[in-house]
Amino acid sequence: MKKIVILQDYLRNGGTERQSLHLARTFAESGCEVMLITFRPGGTLAPRAQSGTANFKTFTLQPFDTRLDFFAPGLHSALRRIAPDIVLCMGRMANCKAGRIARAFPRLAVVSTMRTGKTLPAAYARSLHATRHTIANSHEAARILRETYAVPTEKITVIHNAVVFDAQPDRVDQEMARAATCGSGDLSGTGCQLVSPHGQDTHATQPVRLLCCAMFRPEKNQRELIEILSKLPSSLNVRLDFVGDGSELPSCRALAQQLGVADRVHFHGFAANPALFYASPQAAHATIAVLTSRSESLPNFLVEAHVYGIPSVAYAVGGVAECGGIAVPPGDQAAFIDALTRLIAAPDAANTRAAESVRVAVHAREHFSPEIQLARYLTLFDGLA
């Protein structure tokens, strides 16, 4: 039985943190002994770490929350006591510690990860050369590792994020079956019924709902989505829904007022389960997922939306294009608006959305399933350990 330690500084509600919890559970369910070590206690996702899964335990280094993400007292002592076969470092702070761990425990297989589109701190960059291997969550991240940080190709493996919540498999299986019958490209003229929850008529009473689920941070650039909405023809019945919280939220509210679109922009705040906004019997679902980030690695939001068959339009930063939706040049608002218009207001917009719904659902299921991710991790760990 392999012993795996997963390092994560804090269980805030973020994509990397959710992946850490998911990996801990799936490794344990596959027969590994897993310890999730966090630097800080608590966090939005902390209750989910108490899952009761056999072979999965958690341990926190700070006796109380110092609010210091980098402070990891007793980390090396904990690793000596646990004596793992693999240490998987998740997040920026854990990866900054990875190099020191690798040097202190030369026989231990320490694995760093690249899951960010931001410039790496110096300690993180040094760790990439000290650790046994690096896992990138996109091919674009792998390219940056090679070209910017000079990490040898043979020390890099690409393993995409997995979908980590109930993704309505029955719905997606139906989409895939329809794609197999009709093909996942242009479905018009094939004789297939293109009735899709995401292909509704834009002139119907219900508005076309654009959805963005992301923390309100400067790099997520939600302000640009509000600007884009203000430039769409006023005749279009379009609503923009934001899910998330953060420092940029007040300025985005103010911008919506300033541009005269406050009645069409809705801020829902933090949501522990974003699936309620992808598709819910109690609420109208999203029509198109939208993202105008300035930097990304592989955005979980787009992957999750695609699993529900929601088409997307996003700026092609980081690994966005690998998610499978419509990716336009970063910062090109005209191209973004043109892509949205084809999905909303073109004469065949309903058919186009229905075809995209099938295509992105198939792509998500083929590339981001938990089973594929788990197998690739365990195969890599077998070789490293």
C-alpha positions in Angstrom: 0.0 0.0 0.0 1.5 3.3 -1.1 1.7 6.2 1.4 0.8 9.5 -0.2 1.1 12.9 1.5 -0.7 15.8 -0.2 0.4 19.3 0.9 -2.0 22.3 0.8 -1.5 25.5 2.6 -5.2 26.2 3.4 -8.6 24.8 2.4 -10.0 28.0 0.9 -12.7 27.6 -1.7 -10.6 27.3 -4.8 -10.0 25.0 -7.8 -6.7 23.7 -6.5 -8.1 23.1 -3.0 -11.0 21.1 -4.4 -8.7 19.1 -6.5 -6.6 18.3 -3.4 -9.6 17.0 -1.6 -10.7 15.0 -4.6 -7.3 13.4 -5.1 -7.0 12.5 -1.4 -10.4 10.7 -1.5 -9.8 8.9 -4.8 -6.2 7.8 -3.9 -7.6 6.4 -0.6 -10.5 4.7 -2.4 -8.0 3.1 -4.7 -6.2 1.5 -1.8 -3.5 4.1 -0.9 -2.9 5.4 2.6 -3.3 9.2 2.3 -2.5 12.1 4.6 -3.7 15.6 3.6 -1.4 18.0 5.5 -2.5 21.7 5.6 -0.5 24.5 7.0 -3.4 26.5 8.3 -6.5 25.1 10.1 -10.0 25.8 8.9 -11.1 27.2 5.6 -14.3 27.0 3.6 -13.6 23.5 2.4 -12.3 22.1 5.7 -15.6 20.3 6.6 -15.3 18.4 3.4 -12.0 17.0 4.5 -13.8 15.1 7.2 -15.3 12.6 4.8 -14.8 9.4 6.8 -13.1 7.7 3.8 -11.0 4.8 4.8 -7.2 5.4 4.6 -7.7 9.2 4.4 -6.6 11.3 7.3 -5.9 15.1 7.7 -3.4 16.9 9.8 -2.8 20.6 10.3 0.6 22.1 11.2 -0.4 25.4 12.8 -1.9 24.9 16.3 -4.2 28.0 15.6 -4.8 30.0 12.5 -2.0 32.6 12.2 -3.4 33.7 8.8 0.1 33.1 7.4 -0.2 30.9 4.3 3.6 30.1 4.2 4.0 29.2 7.9 4.4 25.4 8.1 5.8 24.6 11.6 7.0 21.0 12.1 6.6 20.0 8.4 9.8 18.0 8.2 9.1 16.3 11.5 5.6 15.3 10.3 7.1 13.8 7.1 9.7 11.9 9.1 6.9 10.5 11.3 4.6 9.6 8.4 7.4 8.2 6.1 5.4 8.5 2.9 6.4 7.2 -0.5 5.1 10.2 -2.4 4.7 13.9 -1.4 2.4 15.8 -3.8 2.6 19.6 -3.4 -0.5 21.5 -4.4 -0.8 25.3 -4.6 1.9 28.0 -4.6 2.9 27.8 -0.9 3.3 24.1 -0.9 5.3 24.2 -4.0 7.6 26.8 -2.5 8.4 24.3 0.2 8.9 21.4 -2.2 12.5 22.1 -3.0 13.6 22.1 0.7 11.6 18.9 1.3 13.3 17.2 -1.7 16.8 18.2 -0.4 16.0 17.2 3.2 14.6 13.8 2.0 16.6 12.7 -1.1 15.1 9.3 -1.2 11.5 10.6 -1.1 9.6 11.1 -4.3 8.6 14.8 -4.0 6.3 15.9 -6.8 5.7 19.5 -7.6 2.7 20.8 -9.6 2.0 23.6 -12.1 -1.5 24.8 -11.8 -1.3 28.6 -12.2 -1.0 31.1 -15.0 0.8 33.6 -12.7 4.5 34.3 -12.6 6.1 31.9 -10.0 7.9 33.0 -6.9 11.6 32.3 -6.8 11.3 29.5 -4.3 8.7 27.8 -6.4 10.9 28.1 -9.5 13.8 26.6 -7.6 11.6 23.7 -6.4 10.8 22.7 -10.0 14.5 21.6 -10.4 14.8 20.0 -7.0 11.8 17.8 -7.0 11.6 14.4 -8.7 8.8 15.3 -11.1 6.3 18.0 -12.0 2.7 17.6 -12.9 1.1 20.3 -15.1 -2.6 20.5 -15.4 -2.5 21.8 -19.1 -0.2 21.5 -22.1 0.2 25.3 -22.0 1.5 25.0 -18.4 3.9 22.3 -19.5 5.1 24.6 -22.3 5.8 27.4 -19.8 7.7 24.9 -17.5 9.9 24.0 -20.4 10.4 27.5 -22.0 10.3 29.8 -19.0 11.6 27.7 -16.2 13.9 25.3 -18.2 12.3 22.1 -16.7 13.4 19.1 -18.8 10.6 17.5 -20.8 11.2 14.1 -19.2 10.4 15.6 -15.8 7.0 16.9 -16.8 3.7 15.0 -17.1 0.4 16.6 -18.1 -2.6 15.5 -16.1 -5.7 17.6 -16.6 -8.0 18.5 -13.7 -10.9 16.1 -13.1 -14.5 17.2 -12.6 -15.0 17.0 -8.9 -18.7 17.2 -8.3 -21.9 15.4 -9.4 -22.0 16.3 -13.1 -25.3 14.7 -13.9 -23.9 11.7 -15.8 -27.3 10.7 -17.2 -27.6 14.1 -18.9 -24.1 13.9 -20.3 -24.5 10.3 -21.5 -27.6 11.4 -23.4 -25.6 14.2 -25.0 -22.8 11.8 -26.0 -25.3 9.3 -27.4 -26.8 12.1 -29.5 -23.3 13.1 -30.6 -22.5 9.6 -31.7 -25.7 9.5 -33.8 -25.5 13.0 -35.2 -21.8 13.8 -35.1 -20.4 16.6 -32.9 -19.8 19.2 -35.6 -22.5 21.0 -37.5 -25.7 19.1 -36.8 -28.0 21.0 -39.1 -29.5 19.0 -42.0 -28.7 15.6 -40.4 -32.3 14.8 -39.6 -31.6 14.8 -35.8 -33.7 16.7 -33.4 -31.6 19.5 -32.0 -33.7 20.1 -28.9 -31.3 21.2 -26.2 -31.7 23.0 -22.8 -29.1 25.4 -24.0 -30.6 26.1 -27.4 -33.6 28.2 -26.4 -35.0 30.9 -28.6 -33.5 34.3 -27.7 -36.8 36.0 -28.3 -38.6 33.9 -25.7 -39.6 35.3 -22.4 -36.6 33.8 -20.6 -33.4 35.7 -21.1 -30.1 34.3 -22.4 -28.1 33.8 -19.3 -24.4 34.4 -19.4 -22.6 32.8 -16.4 -19.2 33.5 -14.8 -18.1 31.5 -11.7 -14.8 32.9 -10.3 -13.3 34.7 -7.4 -13.4 38.5 -7.8 -9.6 38.9 -8.2 -7.9 41.4 -10.6 -6.6 38.6 -12.8 -10.2 37.2 -13.3 -11.1 40.5 -15.0 -14.9 40.4 -14.5 -15.0 44.1 -15.3 -14.5 43.3 -18.9 -17.6 41.1 -19.0 -19.7 44.0 -17.8 -18.2 46.2 -20.5 -18.9 43.5 -23.1 -22.5 43.2 -21.9 -22.9 47.0 -22.2 -21.8 46.8 -25.9 -24.3 44.1 -26.9 -27.4 45.3 -28.8 -30.0 46.5 -26.3 -32.6 44.5 -28.2 -31.1 41.2 -27.0 -32.6 39.7 -23.9 -29.4 38.9 -22.1 -28.6 38.6 -18.4 -25.1 38.3 -16.8 -24.8 36.2 -13.6 -21.7 36.3 -11.4 -21.0 33.7 -8.8 -18.1 34.4 -6.4 -16.8 36.9 -3.9 -13.6 38.8 -3.5 -11.8 42.2 -3.5 -13.0 43.3 -6.9 -16.7 42.8 -6.3 -17.5 46.4 -5.1 -15.8 48.0 -8.2 -17.7 45.6 -10.5 -21.0 46.6 -8.9 -20.1 50.2 -9.4 -19.1 49.7 -13.0 -22.5 48.0 -13.8 -24.3 51.0 -12.4 -22.0 53.4 -14.3 -22.5 51.6 -17.6 -26.3 51.5 -17.1 -26.6 47.6 -17.1 -27.1 47.1 -13.3 -30.6 45.7 -14.0 -29.1 43.0 -16.2 -26.1 42.1 -14.0 -26.7 39.9 -11.0 -24.2 39.2 -8.3 -24.9 36.0 -6.4 -21.9 35.9 -4.0 -20.1 32.8 -2.9 -21.7 29.4 -3.7 -20.4 26.2 -2.1 -22.1 24.3 -4.9 -21.8 26.1 -8.3 -23.7 23.2 -10.0 -26.9 24.9 -8.9 -26.1 27.6 -11.4 -25.2 25.2 -14.2 -28.5 23.4 -14.1 -31.2 23.3 -11.3 -34.8 22.3 -11.3 -35.5 25.3 -9.0 -33.8 27.9 -11.2 -33.2 28.8 -14.9 -29.9 27.3 -16.0 -27.0 29.1 -17.6 -27.1 29.4 -21.4 -23.4 30.3 -22.1 -20.4 30.3 -19.8 -18.1 33.3 -20.2 -14.6 34.1 -18.9 -12.4 37.1 -19.6 -9.5 36.3 -17.3 -6.1 37.8 -17.9 -4.3 34.7 -16.7 -5.4 31.1 -16.1 -4.0 27.6 -16.0 -6.9 25.3 -16.6 -10.1 26.9 -15.3 -12.3 24.4 -13.5 -15.4 26.6 -14.1 -15.3 26.0 -17.9 -14.7 22.2 -17.5 -17.7 22.0 -15.1 -19.9 24.0 -17.3 -19.0 21.9 -20.3 -19.9 18.7 -18.4 -23.4 20.1 -18.2 -23.4 20.8 -21.9 -23.1 24.6 -21.5 -21.3 26.2 -24.4 -18.6 28.8 -23.5 -16.8 31.8 -24.9 -13.5 32.8 -23.2 -10.3 34.6 -23.7 -7.6 32.1 -24.9 -5.2 32.5 -21.9 -3.3 29.6 -20.4 -5.0 26.3 -20.9 -8.5 27.8 -21.7 -8.4 26.4 -25.3 -7.8 22.9 -23.9 -11.1 23.1 -22.1 -12.9 22.7 -25.5 -15.1 25.8 -25.8 -14.8 28.8 -28.0 -11.6 30.6 -27.3 -10.9 34.1 -28.7 -7.7 36.2 -28.6 -7.1 37.7 -25.1 -8.4 41.3 -24.8 -10.2 41.2 -28.2 -13.6 42.4 -27.1 -14.8 42.6 -30.7 -14.0 38.9 -31.3 -15.7 38.0 -28.0 -18.8 39.9 -28.9 -18.9 38.4 -32.3 -18.7 34.8 -30.8 -21.5 35.7 -28.4 -23.6 37.1 -31.1 -23.3 33.9 -33.2 -24.6 32.0 -30.2 -27.3 34.4 -29.2 -28.6 36.4 -32.2 -27.6 34.7 -35.5 -30.5 33.2 -37.5 -29.4 29.7 -36.6 -28.2 30.5 -33.0 -30.4 27.9 -31.4 -28.9 25.1 -33.6 -25.4 26.5 -33.1 -25.8 26.4 -29.3 -27.3 22.9 -29.4 -24.3 21.7 -31.5 -21.8 23.3 -29.1 -23.7 21.8 -26.2 -23.1 18.3 -27.5 -19.5 19.0 -28.5 -18.3 20.5 -25.2 -20.1 17.8 -23.2 -18.3 15.0 -25.2 -15.0 16.8 -24.9 -15.3 17.2 -21.1 -16.2 13.6 -20.6 -13.4 12.3 -22.7 -10.7 14.6 -21.2 -11.6 15.4 -17.6 -13.1 12.3 -16.1 -11.9 11.3 -12.6 -11.1 7.8 -13.7 -8.7 9.0 -16.4 -7.0 11.4 -13.9 -6.6 8.8 -11.2 -5.1 6.2 -13.5 -2.5 8.7 -14.8 -1.5 9.7 -11.3 -1.1 6.2 -10.0 0.8 5.1 -13.1 3.2 8.1 -12.6 3.6 7.4 -8.9 4.4 3.7 -9.6 7.3 4.8 -11.7 8.5 7.4 -9.2 8.3 5.4 -6.0 
